[in-house]
Amino acid sequence: MAFPTYVQNNEGDTVEIDTPENISDATVKKLRFKKPDLSTVDVTASFTTDGTDGKIKVVTAAGGFLLDQVGPWKVRGYVERPSGKFRSLPAEFYVAADLPAPA
């Protein structure tokens, strides 16, 4: 199976997690990223639509969160709902280095 691939430090890339149920009542939404150096970072997520499809996302941005390390990454979702606190299964993706600028 091929992993999704992103380019290092792109602005505007969307990383999305699909949970198996309606999470429209979630009051906390986060994605936890595990970087190639094994450090982790939690990033506030938003609904991809309205949460009824179970999808949450993070969009990379300058001055915010960037996919800043080349190599294999892992990500998992976390939501808090009135019925409890839930984590998704982890997903994997790869971040590739950009080509150098012309001389």
LINGITA-V7111 format. One record per residue. N is the residue number from 1. PHI is phi in degrees with one decimal (999 if undefined). Layout:
n=N phi=PHI
n=N phi=PHI
This chain:
n=1 phi=999
n=2 phi=-84.1
n=3 phi=-82.7
n=4 phi=-59.5
n=5 phi=-127.3
n=6 phi=-123.1
n=7 phi=-103.8
n=8 phi=-50.7
n=9 phi=64.5
n=10 phi=-60.9
n=11 phi=-107.1
n=12 phi=102.3
n=13 phi=-73.3
n=14 phi=-108.7
n=15 phi=-109.1
n=16 phi=-125.8
n=17 phi=-118.0
n=18 phi=-108.4
n=19 phi=-92.8
n=20 phi=-83.9
n=21 phi=-152.0
n=22 phi=-67.4
n=23 phi=-120.1
n=24 phi=-62.9
n=25 phi=-93.6
n=26 phi=-67.1
n=27 phi=-99.9
n=28 phi=-129.3
n=29 phi=-137.2
n=30 phi=-143.1
n=31 phi=-114.6
n=32 phi=-103.6
n=33 phi=-105.0
n=34 phi=-110.8
n=35 phi=-81.4
n=36 phi=-58.4
n=37 phi=-83.6
n=38 phi=76.7
n=39 phi=-74.8
n=40 phi=-123.5
n=41 phi=-145.0
n=42 phi=-96.6
n=43 phi=-126.1
n=44 phi=-61.4
n=45 phi=-107.9
n=46 phi=-130.1
n=47 phi=-66.9
n=48 phi=-70.3
n=49 phi=-122.5
n=50 phi=-122.1
n=51 phi=91.9
n=52 phi=-67.0
n=53 phi=-87.5
n=54 phi=79.5
n=55 phi=-104.6
n=56 phi=-127.3
n=57 phi=-145.8
n=58 phi=-128.8
n=59 phi=-110.2
n=60 phi=-69.1
n=61 phi=-154.8
n=62 phi=-61.5
n=63 phi=77.2
n=64 phi=-126.3
n=65 phi=-92.5
n=66 phi=-127.5
n=67 phi=-81.2
n=68 phi=-98.2
n=69 phi=-126.2
n=70 phi=-78.9
n=71 phi=132.2
n=72 phi=-79.0
n=73 phi=-120.0
n=74 phi=-127.2
n=75 phi=-146.5
n=76 phi=-144.3
n=77 phi=-90.9
n=78 phi=-142.5
n=79 phi=-135.6
n=80 phi=-113.3
n=81 phi=-127.6
n=82 phi=-55.7
n=83 phi=-86.9
n=84 phi=150.6
n=85 phi=-112.4
n=86 phi=-131.9
n=87 phi=-120.4
n=88 phi=-86.7
n=89 phi=-68.6
n=90 phi=-72.5
n=91 phi=-122.0
n=92 phi=-120.8
n=93 phi=-151.9
n=94 phi=-124.3
n=95 phi=-113.5
n=96 phi=-99.7
n=97 phi=-72.9
n=98 phi=-73.9
n=99 phi=-74.8
n=100 phi=-64.6
n=101 phi=-66.3
n=102 phi=-62.3
n=103 phi=-77.8
